[in-house]
Amino acid sequence: MPLRCAVACCRSGIHPTSPSSPDAVWITNAVLNRAIERFHHVHSIPCRRLSSCPGPIESRRRLGKRHMTAILPESRASPLPWTIDLPFNLGEWSWEAPNAPEDRHKKKLSRVEQLIRWVEGPLPQDDGSILAPTPTTPAKTISEAQEVLAEFGDALAGVNGVQTTATLNGICKPYKNRLLKLIRSREISLDDLELALDPFDWRIREKISPQMIDCVHAWYMKDIVLAIHASRIVPSHDAYGKEFWERFFDRVIALTPQRPTFSLFQTLVIEGVQKIYFKTVPDYYRRLFQANIQYQASHPNQDAVRAAEDHASLFSEVKFFRKGGLVVFCDELIESCLAIPGDDEYRKRIGYHLLQTLAYIGPLSKSTFGRFSSRINGEARWTKTEAFILVRARLLSKAHNRRTVATYYHRSLNLRAGNHWYWLIKAALGDGASRQHQNLRTLTHSCNIVGNLDLLLSTAARMPHGGTLLRDMLIASRDPHVAVAAWATYNEGRERKAKWGWHIWLPYIRALVEDPDVDIALIWEAVDLLPFKSIEKLPRAYHWEGIGDRMTLLERMGDWFMSRSGVTPRQRLRFIERCIAHGNVAEGPMSKRLMANLAKLVIRDLEEGSLGRTARLQYLIKMAELHLGPEEGEKVRHQLEGWRWVVVNQDFGAMPKTNFNLEEELDELSTEMSEYQVRQEIAGGELRSEHDAQGFGGG
């Protein structure tokens, strides 16, 4: 069909159909109209060859509403009437309908029409149709990616004497850039991309160490992941499928565990599969951690500093931890690592690097970390160097401002200088003031789990303002045993032991009083309960379990000691008396709860019937008059005299003890029941006779 002017076609209502869009320059009608208007002011109207077939961004169903016009290549003008700047080179148009075939509106055929078409049979094939291209075998065609890979392999095979990763990376760079260009333009097949992931064959691996090759290989695959990410039309587009990414993860985990490998893994998670329909299961992380643990444990010469840096590089690159499912993940990691076969020395190395891996997991709570530590190592203790590395790892994972901590943190790895604990404490104090207590709690708790608590406390005592630092550790630890150790370290070498205020010990006093293994004398030696040396009342924000003043604390101490096990009544009495004495120093109202506990102990002693009851009664009355006043003392005297009169007159002590026999009691009970039934029958007969006599008389 001859081509017509677009305007004439629209006016006449004739809409010719074209099998395909012509190869031409496509512009919008608005641009064409503006160019024609500018041209008409200077030149006469030229003859143009235009087409009205559907454009590259037009729908075929909007045939009468064209907004694009094709300027055919045969169209000529002298001089050139207008100039249109195009930002890119035009290739062949690959026109696509705006709707997929399955989404288009199609006219449904009726049953009669379907029957007629079935009777008529299929349409005859046109002999002039285009023949399908003859498929070629893969052996006859070599893609551009395969050519690049072949040249890449030959270049690597000719490498000799490479000493650095930078040199090897420079050899790979030209071929890598050509492959990345094919990936970004989506001109590489899935099979070719699979081959491109590992261009290092056996010819190069025989000449260079695996660690160096895996380092360059990790850089190479990281660039491939970034190129795949850049080639996507939308972030969620995936042109390679789930199996390809699974094999990609397998390749990454098989590399030597080092910083480029960890960076590649994180890039693969974030840029590679985060936006697409592919779930990064925790098993990939578990396999990566286990591979790193086995790699570190397999070194014949264990270097604690190098291993610590490798573990730190892993967790500086790989970040995925969330609290949901974290304990389950750690349990699976522990089970898989402890199941690795080997001798005792190798399994001990596995346990050490496993615990160091867990120490770097920041969201792991202190109690959970302690439980995992006892599960891995049991009751055995780590060496001083191992314990220090574990505490150091735990501090870095829990520190809030890592940049500030890092200024002192890396100095602590100089183990030969002997001041590594000093720099570790400086790292904990280098954080913000609001986080210093959290860092000190991490240090004390970790040392209490893995050992070396005495080294930590002794180092803190030798630092400037060591006493204040030890008190801060006592407050931050939240552990009574660590608190006692900090106080003992402070008083080490002192003839007269110093006491710390009761408000500092407030969270730990109950545990110390109720613990039967703690010497009760330690409480009076360490806790300052005198009013002129300690605070009388605390602000509301610092109350603990309702305790805000010194007298309330003494009351609770008496209650706690009354429930302590393994203590004689005399020890309880002496403790209550000492609490009353400390309360009396303040010259305020005495606590009635303390006096009630004292009375309870004295009366319990009186009930045993020992000698000296009169002296005890007089003692209790005297204490009540002294601390509660004469009126309360008189009330106590009256109550005790009444209680004593009852005891003396009824003489409960002279009564014989009853012996209980179950069979005799049952026999007596059955006899009494039978006698009761006989009496009931006799009484019933008498009532019936009286009733009959009254009725007869009335008749």
Buried (B, 14 or more C-beta within 10 A) or exposed (E): EEBBBBEEBBEEEEEEEBEEBBEBEBBEBEEBEEBBEEBEEEEEEBEBBBBBBBBEEBEEEEBEEBEBBBBBEEBEEEEEBBEEEEEEEEEEBEBEEEEEEEEEEEEEEEEEEEEEEEEEEEEEEEEEEEEEEEEEEEEEEEBBBBEBBEEBBEBBBEBEEBEEBEEBBEBBEEBBEBBBBBBBEEEBEEEBBBBBBEBBEEEBEEEBEEEBBBBBBBBBBBBBBBBBBEBBEEEEEBBBEEEBBEEBBEBBBEBBBBBBBBBBBBBBBBBBBEBBEBEBEBEBBBBBBBBBBBBBBEEEEBEBEEBBBBBBBBBBBBEEBEEEEBBEBBEBBBEBBEEBEEEEEBBBBBBBBBBBBBBBBEEBEBEBBBBBBEBBBEEEEBEEBBBBBBBBBBBBBBBEEEEBBBEBBEBBBEBEEEEBBBBBBBBBBBBEEEBBBBBBBBBBBBBBBBBBBEBBBBBBBEBEEBEEBBBBBBBBBBBBBBBBBBBBBBBEEEEEEEBBBBBBBBBBBBBBBEBEEBEBEEBBEBBBBEBEEBBEEBEEEEBBEEBBBBBBBBBBBBBBBBEBEEBEEEEBBBBBBBBBEBBEEBEEEBBEBBBBBBBEBBBEBBEEEEEEBEEBBEEBBEBBBEBBEEEBBEBBBEEBEEBBEEBEEEEEEEEEEEEEEEEEEEEEEEEEEEEEEEEEEEEEEEEEEEEEEEEEEEE
